[in-house]
Amino acid sequence: MRDMPPRTVLVLLFDDVQSLDVTGPVEVFTGAGLAAGTDHAPYRVVTASMDGAPVRTSSGLTLVPDLALADAPAPHTVLVPGGQGTRRGDPRLVAWLRAHAPRAERVVSVCTGAILLAEAGLLDGRRATTHWAYCARLARDHPAVEVDPDPIYVRDGNVATSAGVTAGIDLALALVEEDHGRDVALTVARHLVVFLRRPGNQAQFSVQLAAQTAARAPLREVQQWITEHPGGDLSVPALAERARLSPRHFARAFHAETGLTPGRYVERARIEHARRLLEDTADGVEEISRSSGYGTPEAMRRAFVRTLGTPPAEYRLRFRTPLTP
C-alpha cells in the first residue's frame, strides 16, 4: 500500500443532504490510512458542492466543501449521498454526473443518491437498490433500472448502490476490503464499532420494519409474538386463536394491516432469527434450525437457499461476526 498513489474519492454535497450518508463513508475511507499503519493515506477524500458554497444538511448541520465541482480532480470513486435534496435533484448536478461520472473507476451512491444516478442515466440496464421507502418510486420513475428492494447494497459492474443511511458504511467497508484487504477493513470496522461486514444480500430492514405495524392491538401482539417465538406453532389457526379471530378473518386482516401474509411474515421472522444466530453465536446448525422453527437442518437449508441464495453453513463461514474483540 505504501507505493500506491491514493485513490481520490469525490463526495458530492448539496443542500438537504443526509449528513450520515456523507460522514459514514468518509470516516471509513479516511480511517483506512490509520488502519493500514502508514503515513501514506490510501484514499484522498475530496468534498465538492456545485458552486463550492457550504451546504445545509437535512438535520441542520452545515458542511463546508473543499471546492466547487468544476474544480474537482479526476476521481477514482464518485460518491453520491442521499437525503431530502435528492427529491428535487439539481439539474446541474445531474448533468455533471451524466458527463463526468462515467469516467471514474467506481460510481457509488448511498440511500436516495441512487435517484440522482438514475436521473443521470447511470443505472439504466443495471441492478440497483436504495432506501426501502423509495424503491417503488425508483422503479416507477426509472423502468430501465432493475430495482432490488431487499439488499443493503448492490454491485453491478463499476456502479454500486446502497440502502438507507448506515448501509453506506457497509458498502464503504466492502470497497476498502476489496482495495486493501480484510485486515484493514476489519480494523476500520472495529474502530467505528460496527460489524465487518453485513453481507450485501442481507435484508436492509428487519421483518418488523419490512412490514407495516398493524393498527389493531391483537394483530400487533401477534407480530411481536412471532418475532419472540420463531420456534413456536406459528400456523394461521394458532395465530388466529391468539388474536381471537377466525383463521380466515385473521389472514385477511393481517395482510391488510401489515402488507404481508402471515406465512410470509413468519418466513421472514424465522430467517432473521436463524441468520442472527449464525452470525453471532457458536450454536450448531441443528440447534439453530430447531430454535428458529425449521425443525431440521435440511428445512432451514432450503429456506436459506431460497431466500438468501446460500446454505447456512456457507453463510456462517462468510459472515460470522468475530466473537472476540
C-alpha positions as CSV (number, residue, x, y, z in Angstrom):
1,M,0.0,0.0,0.0
2,R,3.0,2.3,0.6
3,D,3.8,2.6,-3.0
4,M,0.3,3.1,-4.3
5,P,-0.9,6.6,-5.1
6,P,-4.0,7.5,-3.1
7,R,-7.4,6.9,-4.7
8,T,-9.4,10.1,-4.9
9,V,-12.9,9.7,-3.5
10,L,-15.0,12.6,-4.6
11,V,-18.1,13.2,-2.4
12,L,-20.8,15.3,-3.8
13,L,-22.6,17.8,-1.5
14,F,-25.9,19.6,-1.9
15,D,-28.5,21.3,0.3
16,D,-30.6,18.9,2.4
17,V,-28.1,16.1,2.0
18,Q,-28.3,13.4,4.8
19,S,-25.3,14.1,6.9
20,L,-24.6,10.5,7.9
21,D,-24.7,9.5,4.2
22,V,-21.6,11.7,3.9
23,T,-19.8,11.3,7.1
24,G,-20.2,7.5,7.4
25,P,-18.4,6.6,4.2
26,V,-15.9,9.4,4.7
27,E,-14.9,8.0,8.2
28,V,-14.4,4.6,6.6
29,F,-12.2,5.9,3.8
30,T,-10.1,8.2,5.9
31,G,-9.8,5.6,8.7
32,A,-8.2,3.2,6.2
33,G,-5.0,5.1,6.5
34,L,-4.7,4.7,10.2
35,A,-5.8,1.1,10.0
36,A,-3.0,0.4,7.5
37,G,-0.4,1.8,9.8
38,T,1.1,4.0,7.1
39,D,1.7,7.7,6.7
40,H,0.6,7.4,3.1
41,A,-3.2,7.6,3.1
42,P,-4.7,5.1,0.7
43,Y,-7.6,7.5,-0.1
44,R,-7.8,11.2,-0.7
45,V,-11.3,12.3,0.2
46,V,-12.5,15.5,-1.5
47,T,-15.9,17.1,-1.0
48,A,-17.4,19.4,-3.6
49,S,-20.7,21.3,-4.0
50,M,-22.0,22.6,-7.2
51,D,-20.5,26.1,-6.7
52,G,-18.2,25.5,-3.8
53,A,-20.5,27.1,-1.2
54,P,-21.4,25.5,2.1
55,V,-24.5,23.3,2.2
56,R,-27.0,22.8,4.9
57,T,-27.9,19.1,5.7
58,S,-31.4,17.9,6.3
59,S,-30.6,17.8,10.1
60,G,-29.5,21.4,10.1
61,L,-25.7,20.9,10.1
62,T,-23.6,23.0,7.8
63,L,-20.9,21.2,5.7
64,V,-18.2,23.2,4.1
65,P,-16.9,21.6,0.8
66,D,-13.3,21.6,-0.2
67,L,-14.0,23.1,-3.6
68,A,-16.5,23.7,-6.4
69,L,-17.4,20.7,-8.5
70,A,-16.0,22.3,-11.6
71,D,-12.6,22.4,-9.9
72,A,-12.7,18.8,-8.6
73,P,-9.8,16.5,-9.5
74,A,-10.4,13.4,-11.7
75,P,-11.8,10.9,-9.2
76,H,-11.2,7.2,-8.8
77,T,-14.5,6.9,-7.0
78,V,-17.5,9.3,-7.2
79,L,-19.8,9.0,-4.1
80,V,-23.3,10.4,-4.3
81,P,-25.1,10.6,-0.9
82,G,-28.8,10.8,-0.4
83,G,-31.2,12.9,1.6
84,Q,-34.2,15.2,1.0
85,G,-32.2,17.2,-1.5
86,T,-32.4,14.3,-4.0
87,R,-36.2,14.5,-4.2
88,R,-35.7,17.7,-6.3
89,G,-32.4,16.9,-7.8
90,D,-30.4,19.9,-9.0
91,P,-30.4,19.6,-12.9
92,R,-26.8,21.0,-12.9
93,L,-25.7,18.2,-10.5
94,V,-27.4,15.6,-12.7
95,A,-25.8,17.0,-15.8
96,W,-22.4,16.8,-14.1
97,L,-22.9,13.2,-13.2
98,R,-24.1,12.3,-16.7
99,A,-21.0,13.9,-18.2
100,H,-18.2,13.1,-15.7
101,A,-19.2,10.1,-13.5
102,P,-18.7,7.5,-16.3
103,R,-15.0,8.5,-16.4
104,A,-14.5,7.3,-12.8
105,E,-13.3,3.8,-11.9
106,R,-16.3,3.5,-9.5
107,V,-19.6,5.3,-9.0
108,V,-21.2,4.8,-5.6
109,S,-24.5,6.0,-4.1
110,V,-25.8,6.0,-0.6
111,C,-29.5,5.9,0.2
112,T,-31.6,8.0,-2.3
113,G,-28.4,9.1,-4.0
114,A,-29.4,6.4,-6.4
115,I,-32.2,8.7,-7.6
116,L,-29.6,11.1,-8.9
117,L,-27.7,8.4,-10.6
118,A,-30.9,7.1,-12.2
119,E,-31.8,10.6,-13.4
120,A,-28.3,10.9,-15.0
121,G,-28.9,7.6,-16.8
122,L,-26.2,5.8,-15.0
123,L,-28.4,3.0,-13.7
124,D,-30.1,2.1,-16.9
125,G,-29.9,-1.6,-17.5
126,R,-28.3,-2.2,-14.1
127,R,-29.5,-3.8,-10.9
128,A,-29.7,-1.2,-8.0
129,T,-31.1,-0.5,-4.6
130,T,-31.9,2.5,-2.5
131,H,-33.7,3.2,0.8
132,W,-36.5,0.8,1.2
133,A,-39.1,3.6,1.3
134,Y,-38.1,4.9,-2.1
135,C,-37.5,1.6,-4.0
136,A,-41.1,1.7,-5.5
137,R,-40.6,5.3,-6.7
138,L,-37.2,4.5,-8.2
139,A,-38.7,1.6,-10.1
140,R,-41.8,3.6,-11.2
141,D,-39.8,6.7,-12.4
142,H,-37.0,4.7,-14.0
143,P,-38.3,1.5,-15.6
144,A,-34.9,0.8,-17.2
145,V,-33.4,0.2,-13.8
146,E,-33.7,-3.3,-12.2
147,V,-34.6,-2.2,-8.6
148,D,-34.0,-4.8,-5.9
149,P,-35.6,-3.6,-2.6
150,D,-34.1,-6.2,-0.3
151,P,-30.2,-5.9,-0.2
152,I,-28.3,-3.4,1.8
153,Y,-26.1,-2.8,-1.2
154,V,-25.8,-4.0,-4.8
155,R,-22.7,-4.1,-7.0
156,D,-23.3,-4.1,-10.8
157,G,-20.1,-3.6,-12.7
158,N,-18.4,-0.4,-11.5
159,V,-21.6,1.0,-10.1
160,A,-22.6,0.3,-6.5
161,T,-25.8,1.5,-4.8
162,S,-26.7,1.1,-1.1
163,A,-29.8,1.2,1.0
164,G,-30.6,3.8,3.6
165,V,-28.1,5.8,5.6
166,T,-25.9,3.4,7.6
167,A,-25.8,0.9,4.7
168,G,-23.3,3.4,3.2
169,I,-20.8,2.4,5.9
170,D,-21.3,-1.3,4.9
171,L,-20.7,-0.5,1.3
172,A,-17.6,1.6,2.0
173,L,-16.1,-1.2,4.2
174,A,-16.7,-3.6,1.4
175,L,-14.8,-1.3,-1.0
176,V,-11.9,-0.9,1.4
177,E,-11.7,-4.6,1.8
178,E,-11.7,-5.0,-1.9
179,D,-8.9,-2.4,-2.3
180,H,-6.7,-3.2,0.7
181,G,-7.7,-6.5,2.2
182,R,-9.8,-7.8,5.1
183,D,-7.4,-6.8,7.9
184,V,-7.5,-3.1,7.0
185,A,-11.3,-3.1,6.7
186,L,-11.7,-5.1,9.9
187,T,-9.6,-2.6,11.8
188,V,-11.7,0.3,10.5
189,A,-14.9,-1.5,11.4
190,R,-13.7,-2.2,14.9
191,H,-12.7,1.5,15.3
192,L,-16.2,2.5,14.3
193,V,-17.7,-0.2,16.4
194,V,-19.6,-1.7,13.5
195,F,-19.8,-5.2,12.1
196,L,-17.5,-6.3,9.3
197,R,-19.4,-6.8,7.4
198,R,-23.1,-7.2,6.8
199,P,-23.4,-9.1,3.5
200,G,-24.7,-7.1,0.6
201,N,-27.6,-9.5,0.2
202,Q,-28.7,-9.2,3.8
203,A,-32.1,-7.6,4.0
204,Q,-31.9,-3.9,4.6
205,F,-34.5,-4.0,7.3
206,S,-35.9,-6.4,9.9
207,V,-39.2,-8.1,9.5
208,Q,-40.8,-5.5,11.8
209,L,-39.7,-2.7,9.5
210,A,-40.4,-4.6,6.3
211,A,-44.0,-4.9,7.3
212,Q,-46.3,-2.2,8.5
213,T,-47.3,-2.2,12.1
214,A,-50.8,-3.4,12.5
215,A,-53.4,-0.8,13.7
216,R,-55.3,-3.2,15.9
217,A,-53.7,-4.3,19.2
218,P,-54.4,-8.0,18.8
219,L,-52.6,-8.1,15.5
220,R,-49.7,-6.1,16.8
221,E,-49.4,-8.5,19.7
222,V,-49.3,-11.4,17.2
223,Q,-46.5,-9.7,15.3
224,Q,-44.5,-9.4,18.5
225,W,-45.2,-13.0,19.4
226,I,-44.0,-14.2,16.1
227,T,-40.7,-12.3,16.5
228,E,-40.2,-13.6,20.0
229,H,-41.2,-17.2,19.4
230,P,-39.9,-18.2,16.0
231,G,-39.8,-21.9,17.1
232,G,-43.4,-22.0,18.2
233,D,-46.6,-23.0,16.5
234,L,-47.0,-20.1,14.0
235,S,-49.6,-21.7,11.8
236,V,-52.6,-19.5,10.8
237,P,-55.0,-21.3,13.1
238,A,-52.7,-20.9,16.1
239,L,-52.0,-17.2,15.4
240,A,-55.7,-16.6,14.7
241,E,-56.6,-18.1,18.1
242,R,-54.1,-15.8,19.8
243,A,-55.7,-12.8,18.0
244,R,-59.2,-14.2,18.9
245,L,-60.3,-14.2,15.3
246,S,-61.3,-16.8,12.9
247,P,-58.4,-18.1,10.7
248,R,-60.0,-16.6,7.5
249,H,-60.7,-13.2,9.2
250,F,-57.2,-13.2,10.8
251,A,-55.4,-13.9,7.5
252,R,-57.3,-11.2,5.7
253,A,-56.9,-8.6,8.5
254,F,-53.2,-9.4,8.9
255,H,-52.4,-9.0,5.3
256,A,-54.5,-5.8,5.0
257,E,-52.8,-4.2,8.0
258,T,-49.2,-5.4,7.6
259,G,-48.8,-5.7,3.8
260,L,-47.6,-9.3,4.2
261,T,-49.4,-12.6,4.5
262,P,-49.0,-14.4,7.9
263,G,-46.9,-17.1,6.2
264,R,-44.6,-14.6,4.6
265,Y,-44.2,-12.7,7.8
266,V,-43.3,-15.9,9.7
267,E,-40.9,-16.9,7.0
268,R,-39.0,-13.6,7.3
269,A,-39.0,-13.7,11.1
270,R,-37.5,-17.2,11.1
271,I,-34.9,-16.4,8.5
272,E,-33.9,-13.3,10.5
273,H,-33.7,-15.2,13.8
274,A,-31.6,-18.0,12.2
275,R,-29.3,-15.6,10.4
276,R,-28.5,-13.7,13.7
277,L,-27.7,-16.9,15.5
278,L,-25.4,-18.0,12.7
279,E,-23.6,-14.6,12.7
280,D,-23.4,-14.0,16.5
281,T,-23.3,-17.4,18.2
282,A,-21.4,-20.7,18.2
283,D,-24.7,-22.7,18.3
284,G,-24.8,-25.7,16.0
285,V,-26.9,-25.7,12.8
286,E,-29.2,-28.4,14.1
287,E,-29.8,-26.4,17.3
288,I,-30.4,-23.2,15.3
289,S,-32.8,-24.9,13.0
290,R,-34.9,-26.1,15.9
291,S,-35.0,-22.8,17.8
292,S,-35.8,-21.0,14.6
293,G,-38.8,-23.2,13.8
294,Y,-37.5,-25.2,10.9
295,G,-37.3,-28.5,12.8
296,T,-34.5,-29.9,10.7
297,P,-31.3,-28.6,9.2
298,E,-32.4,-29.6,5.8
299,A,-35.6,-27.5,6.1
300,M,-33.5,-24.5,7.2
301,R,-31.0,-25.1,4.3
302,R,-33.8,-25.0,1.8
303,A,-35.2,-21.7,3.3
304,F,-31.7,-20.1,3.2
305,V,-31.0,-21.1,-0.4
306,R,-34.5,-19.9,-1.5
307,T,-34.2,-16.6,0.4
308,L,-30.5,-15.7,0.6
309,G,-29.1,-17.8,-2.2
310,T,-26.6,-19.6,0.1
311,P,-26.9,-22.5,2.6
312,P,-26.5,-21.8,6.3
313,A,-23.0,-23.3,6.6
314,E,-21.7,-21.1,3.8
315,Y,-23.5,-18.1,5.2
316,R,-21.8,-18.6,8.6
317,L,-18.4,-19.1,7.1
318,R,-18.6,-15.9,5.1
319,F,-20.4,-13.6,7.5
320,R,-20.0,-14.7,11.1
321,T,-19.1,-11.9,13.5
322,P,-15.9,-12.4,15.4
323,L,-16.7,-13.5,18.9
324,T,-13.7,-11.8,20.4
325,P,-12.7,-8.1,20.0
